[in-house]
Structures are given as C-alpha cells and as structure tokens.
C-alpha cells in the first residue's frame, strides 16, 4: 500500500494492524475506531483525517502530516511522531504514554485531558 491514495473509503470495522501505509494519502478520511496498531505511517498524509478512538499504539508516524486531524480519545501509546506535523490537531483525551514526541510541531494543537507518562 506504499504511496496509495484512498477516496470515499468506509473504514467501519476494519483492522489495519501492522499495515505498511508509508507515504499513503489518507487525508480527509473517516478512520474512527480503526486498529492501526504498529502500522507504518511514515510520511503519510493524514491532513484532516478523523481518527477518533483509533488504536495507533506503537505506530510509526515519522514525518507524517497530521494537520487538522482529529485524534481525540485515540490510543497513541508508544507511537513515534519524530518530525511529524501536528498543527491544529485535537488530542483531547488521547493516551500518549511512552510516545516519542520530539521534535514535532504542536502549533494550535488542543491538548486537554491527555494522558502522558514520562519514562
């Protein structure tokens, strides 16, 4: 699925555990409550994507573009965000325990009720 484009995709009930979505254009999709556990999302474009309640634990989001993405209540445990752009992302209620958040852009990012445990 490297470099793949997705349009009008219905994600209800799917699991993309360990999927290789490197460089994929996933912008403006509804991927709520999807399992992306350990998914490779390096350089993926997730601009404007709805990821509410999605399991992105241990996912690799290195250099991913998440501008205006909705990640409220998402499980981001152990996820890697190295050089990712999280401008205007909603992380309300997200679990960021053990995530690698350096260095990233958090310009105008909503960070209410998040869970972060520094190790």
PEJOJO-V391724 format. One record per residue. PHI is phi in degrees with one decimal (none if undefined). Layout:
PHI ; PHI
This chain:
none ; -62.3 ; 71.6 ; -70.9 ; -111.8 ; -125.0 ; -131.1 ; 49.7 ; -92.4 ; -91.9 ; -97.0 ; -56.9 ; 76.3 ; -95.0 ; -125.4 ; -120.8 ; -59.2 ; 60.3 ; -68.6 ; -96.1 ; -114.5 ; -56.5 ; 71.6 ; -69.3 ; -93.3 ; -112.3 ; -63.7 ; 60.9 ; -97.6 ; -103.5 ; -119.2 ; -67.6 ; 58.1 ; -98.7 ; -94.3 ; -117.6 ; -56.7 ; 56.8 ; -73.5 ; -92.1 ; -118.6 ; -59.4 ; 59.3 ; -73.2 ; -99.6 ; -114.0 ; -59.0 ; 72.3 ; -78.9 ; -88.9 ; -128.6 ; -60.7 ; 70.4 ; -75.9 ; -91.0 ; -112.0 ; -62.6 ; 61.5 ; -75.2 ; -101.3 ; -109.7 ; -58.3 ; 59.7 ; -73.2 ; -104.2 ; -116.4 ; -56.0 ; 61.8 ; -77.4 ; -106.4 ; -120.0 ; -64.3 ; 60.3 ; -78.7 ; -94.0 ; -112.5 ; -55.0 ; 69.4 ; -70.6 ; -106.4 ; -117.4 ; -54.3 ; 63.0 ; -79.4 ; -104.5 ; -107.4 ; -62.6 ; 58.8 ; -81.5 ; -96.8 ; -108.2 ; -56.7 ; 73.8 ; -78.1 ; -102.4 ; -109.7 ; -57.0 ; 72.2 ; -77.7 ; -91.9 ; -107.9 ; -125.0 ; -82.5 ; -137.0 ; -99.9 ; -115.3 ; -58.4 ; 56.0 ; -85.0 ; -87.7 ; -124.3 ; -102.1 ; 54.8 ; -88.9 ; -110.0 ; -133.1 ; -118.5 ; -82.5 ; -106.2
